[in-house]
Amino acid sequence: MLEIRPTCEHCNKLLPFDSEEAMICTFECTFCQDCVESVLQDVCPNCGGGFEKRPIRPKSLLEKYPISTKVVHKPVDIKAHLKRLKE
């Protein structure tokens, strides 16, 4: 079951359960579409994998399967990330 994390790990932008901008990697690291495309170059800084659009959990399931309230805010060291991409 996906956690549906509430914010972008890099910029801390709010990404509600029904956000069309939320992107996740295979480990459910969560970033906004802007950060994935313009900062991370479609590569997760944590695992090195790619991203997919996060599915939207239907409102009717939120009570039974609540979304996460845990904020993971770990701004990416952009220089280090870009260096790893070049290696």
Secondary structure, 3 states (H helix, E strand, C coil): CCCCCCECCCCCCECCCCCCCEEECCCCCEEEHHHHHHHCCCCCCCCCCCCEECCCCCHHHCCCCCCCCCCCCCCCCHHHHHHHHHC
